[in-house]
Amino acid sequence: FWVARMMMMSLHFMDDVPFRTVYIHALVRDAKGQKMSKSKGNVIDPLELMDKYGADALRFTLMSMAAQGRDIKLSEQRVEGYRNFATKLWNAARYCEMNDCHTADPLDPAAVNAPVNRWIVGELAATAATVTRGLEEYRFNEAAGALYQFTWGTFCDWYLEFTKPILAGDDAALVAETKSTTRWVLSHILSLLNPLMPFLTEELWQTLKLGDEVPLMLEEWPDLAEGLADAAAQEELDWVVRLISSARTVRAEMNVPPGHRIAARLHHLAEARRPWAARWEEVICRMARLERLEVAAPGEPVATGQGVAQVLVDEATLALPLADAIDVAAEVARLSKSADKSLKDLEAIDRKLNNPAFTSKAPPEVVEEQQERRAAELARLEQLKAAIGRLAPTA
């Protein structure tokens, strides 16, 4: 209605069309997939959400969920989650400011030397390409998803953590390069996010003085040169991420107390990757809460015994002795009980989905909800089985 009205009014009064491209999104429903109506009392007031969580959080929520051909199930929890994303970005900018990264010298991304800096440059280039393509093709959810994953995950959770010992170190050249890289990456994050979160990004851009007194909205769109990806750096840092993530997964699955540090041992590690383990040992131990990380000699068998959890990291096996941290038998029993309950829940969902009376009469959104529950429950069951498999043979 509003598109047609604006078109007619503009042609009548201005003798010109007001726009030549119209983006029509799917219907915005409530969290349960129901159409909003005053009689149902499920109408969500966007003004109230903006007052509570900010306009940027609501904008980003809608664009993140605007998959083509699929209605948007809007909930306050979603908006709150993206408000937390905005807070994460703000804290990252504060970290850069406290470490004087925002005043660092300009960076030539093709000239960086440190593997960690080459890695983040390549990751940003790939993200920028995905975001640009998503916006050009009106796939706003893909653009928002790529920015969310890179900003919160790759940049905040990994790169900034990797750079902490570097910024505290004595290598002046490496410190300078890392500060410049951090500034360069942050400025590009703000540029890419600006169409989706204009208020926050403009505020950070102006506060950190990342441009030459030019508003961010007037800056040119990032156009990163091809060839910035470094395969060697990506392989090395991706391996570090996988190793830390694997150790964290075991700790979480086995309920290892946060303060308990584990003496880990890597077996069957490829010769080419041994220097990586040595170079990143301090970071790996800090982020995975390990007492130390030892690399076994070639051919040395993997340690077995009471409470030694094992997890594969590519070709290597990470052995984590847990007998001093947990009651192994009790933990296996707890995991087995959880797996049994998960299996029963999965069977109940399957009975419902295999019942023609349910699938033919239930609203499509209810059937879809059950299918999503089944996928989540199946993934949980597989995780529990994997956790039991790491401990049960040694219990």
N, C-alpha and C positions, 0 to 999 in steps of 0.2 A: 504493500500500500504506500509506504513512505517513498519507495523508489519511484513509483509511478507519479505520485503527487509532486515530488521534487522535479522530476523530468518535465511535467506539464507546466509547472509554475516557472521554471527557468526558461523554457521555450517561449512562454507567453510574455514574460517581462524582460528577459535578457536576450532573446532570440539566439540562444545557444544552449547546448546541453550542459548540465552541471558536472557530468562525469561520463567516462567511456568504458569504465570497468566496474562491475558490481560483484562483490563477493557475498554470496548467500550461504550462511552457515546453517547447520542442522538445528533442530528444536532444542532449546535449553529446558531440561526437565529437573525434577527434584532428585535427591540422592537415591531414591528407590526406583527411578525411571518413570515416575508418574508425571503426567502433564500438570503444570502449575495452574491452580484456580483458586479464587477467593473462597468458594464454597468448601473446598477441601482443606483450606487453611495451610497450604504448603507453599505459598508464594514467598520467594526469597527477595528481599528488598536490596538491590545493589548498592543503594546509598548507605544503608546500614553496614554492609560488608566493607565498603570503602572507608567509612568512619572508623571501623574497628581494626581493619587489617591493611588499609592503604589501597589506593587506586591501582598501583603497579601490581600488587599481589592478585587482585581480581582480574586485571587484564591478562596477566601471565597464566592464570588458571584457565580462563576461557580459551586462550590460544593453545595451551597445552592439550586441551581436551577436544579441540575442534578437528577431529579426524573426519575426512570426507565420507559422507554417507552414513554417519553414525551420530545419533543424538547425544547431547551433552548431559551427563548426570552430575549436576552441580550440588556440592555439599560444602558446608562451612569448614569442615575439616580439610578439604582440598585447598581452600583459600588460605587457611592457617598454615598449611604445609608450604605453600609458595611464599607466604610472609616470612617463614623461617629461611627460605632460600634467599630472600632479599637481605635478611639479617646476616646470613653467611657471607654474602658478597660484601656487605658493609664491614664486617670484621676482617675480611681479607684485605680490603682497602686500608683499614686501620693498621694492620700488620705491615703492609708495604710502607705506610707513612712512618711508622715507628722505626723502621729499619732504613729510612731515607732512600727507599727505592724510587719514590716519586720524583726525586731530584736527580736521578742518575742520568748519565750521558745517553744520547740517542743510540739506538742499536741498529746495526746491520745484521739482520737475522741470518744471512747467508755466511757470516763470518764468525759465528760463535764456535767455541772449541770444546767446552765441557760436554760430556755425553748427556748429562741431565738437562742442560740448556738446549742442546740440539733436539732432544726428545720432546720437550714442551713446545718448541717452535714447530716441529712437525705435527704434533697433535693439534695445535691451534690452526695450522693451515688446513688440515683435514676437516676440522670443525667448521671453519669459515666457509669452506666449499659446500658443506652440507647445509648450513644455514642459508647461504645465498640461494642455493638451488631450491630449498624449501619455500623461501619467500617468493621467489620468481614463479613457482608453480602453485602458489596459494596453499601449500601444505604447511600451515602454520604450526601444527602439532609436531611435525618432524623438526622444524627449525627450533622450536622451544625445547623439545626433548634433547636435541644435540647440545644446546647451550646449557641446559640444566646439568647434563651429565659431565660436560667438560668443566664447567665452572665449579660445581660442588665437588665432583669426584676427582678429575684429573688435576685441576689447578689447586684447589683448596686442600683436599685430603691427601694428595700425594706430592705434587711439586713443592708446595710451600713447606711441607714437612721434610722433604729431601734437602731443601736449601738451608734449613736452620743451622746445621753444623758448618756449612760453607760460609754463611754470613758471620758466624762466630769464629772463623778460622783466621789464619795469618797470611794466606795467599792473597795478596792485594789484587792481583790481576783477575783471579777467579772471583773474588768478592765483587769487583767492579762489573765484570761481565754478568754475574748472576743478578745484581741489582738492576742493571740495564735490561736484562731479559725479563725480569719480573715486571718492571714498568711497562715494557713493550707489550707483554701479554695482557696485563690488566687493562691497558688503554684499548686494546683490540676487543677484549671482552665487553667493555662498556660500549664501544661502537656497535658491536653486533647485537647487544641487548637493547640498545636505545629504542628501536621501533616497538619493542615489546614492553619495556619498563622505562619509559622516558623520564619520569621524575627522579627516580633514584640514580639512574646513570648520569643524568645531567648534573645533579648535586655533587656526586663524587668527582666527576670530570672537572667541575669548577673548583671544588675544594682542594683537590690535589694538583690543580693547575697543569693538567696533562696536555692541554692545547695552548696555542698562542693567542689566548684571550678570545678564541672563537668558540661560540656555543657548540656543544657536541652535535646538536641536530643539524648544524650547517657543515659539519665535517664531511669529507668524502667517504664513501662506503669502502671498507677495507678490501683491497684487491691484492692478495698475497701472491707472490710469484710462485710459479710451479718449481718443483725440485727442492723445496725446503725440507721435505721429509728425509730423515737419515735412518736407513734400515738398520744399521749396526746399533745406533743409540736406542732406537725403538725396541729392538730385540733385547738389549741389556736391561733397560728400565722396565719393560713389560715383564721380564723374568723376575725382577726384584718385587714388583707389585704382586705377581702370582705367589711368590714364596711367602711374603708377609701375609697375604690374604689367606693362604692355606693354614698357616700357623694360627692366625686369629680364628679361623673357622673351627679348628680342633679345640681351642680354648673355650669358645662359646658353646660348642656341642657338649663338651665334657664338664661344663660348670667349673672350670679351673678358677680359683680366686684371682681377682685382678692383680693383687700384690705379689702373687707367686711367680717367680721367674724360672723358666725351664731351660735346662742345658740341652740344646738341640744338636743333632748330628745329621749331616747330609751324606748320603751314600750314593755311589754310582753317578756322581756329578761329572758331566763331560769336561774334558781337559780345557776346552776353550772357555768354559764358564767358571772355572776355579778363580781366576783373577776378579771376577765380579763379586764372588762371595767375600773375598778379602777386602775389596774396595768398599763394599756396602755393608760390612758387618756391623758397624756401629749403628747405622740407620735401621737395619733389619732388627737388631736386638732391641733397640729403643721402641720401635713401632709395633713389634710382635711380642714385646715383654719377655725376651729371652735373656737368660743369664749369660749365655755365650752361644756362638754358632761354630761348630767344628765341622771340618770337611774330612770325611774318612778317606783313607788311602785307597787307591784303585784296587778293586778285587776284594776289599774287606766286606764280609757279610753284614747284613743289616741286623742290628741288635734286636733280640727278642726277649721275652720274659714278662714278668708280672707288670702290667700297666704301661707297656711301651706302645703308644699310638703311632701308627705309620700313615703317611699321606704322600701320594705321588705328586711331584712337581716336575712336569715334563718327564725326562728320562731318569731323574733322581728320585730318591726316597728320603723324605724328612722324618726322622725318628724323634719322637718327643716322649721322654720318660715321665709318666704322670703318677707313679705310685706314691710319691711323697706329697702330691698335691690333692689327690682325691681318693676316695674309697672306691677302688675299681669295681669290685663285685656289686656294690650298691649302685654305682653309676650304670652298670650294664643292666641291672634290674629296673632302674628308673627308665632308661631308654627303651627297654623291651616293653614295659607297661605302656609307655607313650605310643610306641609303634602299634601295639594291639588296639589301643583306642582309636588311633588314626585309621587303621584298617577297617574297623567296624563303622566308623563315620563314612569312609569311602564306599563301603558296601551299601550303606543306607542311601547315599546319594545315587549310586548306580541303580538301585531298585526303583528309585523315583524316576530317573531319567529313562529307564527301560520300560516304564509303564506307559503304554499308549494313551491311557485315560488322562495322565498328567500332561504329557507333551502336547496333546491335541487340544486340551481345554484351558491349560494355564496360559496367562499372558506371556507374550514373547520375552518380555524383560525378566519375568520370574524364571523361565527356562534358562535364559542366558546367565542369570545369577547363580543357578545351580551348576551350570557348566563351569563357571569361573571358580566356584567353591570346590568342584571336583579337581580341577587343575591344581589349585593351591594345596589341597589335601594330598594329592598324589605326589607333588614336589616335597611336601613335608615328610611323607612316609619314606621316600627315597633318601632324604637326608638322615632320618633316624636309622634306617638300615645301614647306611654308610658309617654312621657313628658307632653302631653296635659292632660292625665288622672290623673297626679299628681296634676295639678293645676285647671283644669276646674271645678271640683265639688266645689271648694272653691272660684272660681272667682266671 
